[in-house]
Amino acid sequence: MTQGEFSRAAQVRRWLLDLQDRICEGLIAQDVAARMREDEWQRDGGGGGRTRIIDEGRVFERAGVNFSHIHGDMLPPAATAARPELAGCAFQALGVSVVVHPSSPHIPTSHCNVRYFEAEAADAKAEPVWWFGGGFDLTPFYPIEADVRAWHRAAAALCSEYAPDAYSRFKQWCDRYFYLPHRGESRGVGGIFFDDLNEGGFDACDRFARSVGSGYLDAYLSIVDLRRDRPWTPQEREFQLMRRGRYVEFNLVHDRGTLFGLQSGGRTESILMSLPPLARWVYDFTPVAGSPEEELIEKYLIPRDWL
């Protein structure tokens, strides 16, 4: 299969590469001391990608901004869980994935992903099957309620341009998805998440996916700009590292994107760029009653209506 066999993939590829550029430029503008490294890679089974890592800065301890465009003769199990009729079909998968781990415990970790799949239909005479997926979510350690509400207002505003009920649906989907069942808690304060999206036709879904990427950058950098100079203590740093451990647990145990990347034979370093450079695990951690750490767990790590 060649990349030109599917008509829409080239269009999506162009704006995904531009999105990767804009996100990197926005992060570097916030942290001019940071270093950005780029690796272009090829996948043995077809396709490749461009991974960019931003680190060694004052604001961002590690940020990964990955573009990938892979193709193959058979969709991996993680991609056919909701579409079993496509098992064994040839495919293309394109996406940009972003994870930012700031140095400061007062700046939340953030994640964004926008992706596009196109697969040959089981009926050779039928048109290719396509869908979009993605979203963004926020994982604070010492949250400011105004920041969380602004994050969700931004998500609701861009969703309203796609469908009146999109924010409600995708917010609930995000709450369900970014949940650690073995811990009984949410990964963070959520945002929006969607998959298998083709409602309204290609053009409408394409516009929405583009707005998710742009909206993420604007919403997140506004929080970074407000919190970047706030001082922190060693104790707050230790709590941040412990909460990062929960982030690692989710990504390695539950995340479908990680599973898809590994099952499809993607580049391991690029797939695991979402992991923080430092994390810790504390046995049987119990926060002090009335502390900010308890407030995070009791007030923020549960699904709420933030509007």
Salt bridges, closest charged atoms under 4 A:
ASP18 OD2 - ARG22 NE 2.93
ASP21 OD1 - ARG50 NH2 3.15
ASP21 OD1 - ARG52 NH1 2.79
GLU38 OE1 - ARG52 NE 2.78
ASP39 OD2 - ARG267 NH2 3.42
ASP55 OD1 - ARG35 NE 3.92
ASP55 OD2 - ARG37 NH2 3.06
ASP55 OD2 - ARG62 NE 3.66
GLU56 OE2 - ARG35 NH2 3.18
GLU61 OE2 - ARG237 NH2 3.01
GLU61 OE1 - ARG244 NH2 2.74
ASP137 OD1 - HIS111 ND1 2.76
ASP137 OD2 - ARG187 NH2 2.87
GLU145 OE2 - ARG149 NH2 2.93
GLU145 OE1 - LYS299 NZ 2.83
ASP147 OD2 - ARG227 NE 2.81
ASP165 OD2 - ARG169 NE 3.13
ASP175 OD2 - LYS171 NZ 2.78
GLU185 OE2 - ARG243 NH2 2.81
GLU185 OE2 - ARG246 NH1 2.81
ASP195 OD2 - ARG115 NH2 3.73
ASP195 OD2 - ARG256 NH1 3.14
ASP196 OD1 - ARG83 NE 3.29
GLU199 OE1 - ARG169 NH2 3.28
ASP206 OD2 - ARG210 NE 3.00
ASP229 OD1 - ARG58 NH2 3.20
ASP229 OD1 - ARG228 NE 3.91
GLU236 OE1 - HIS106 NE2 3.13
GLU238 OE1 - ARG280 NE 3.03
GLU249 OE1 - HIS182 NE2 2.83
GLU249 OE2 - ARG183 NH2 2.69
GLU295 OE2 - LYS299 NZ 3.99
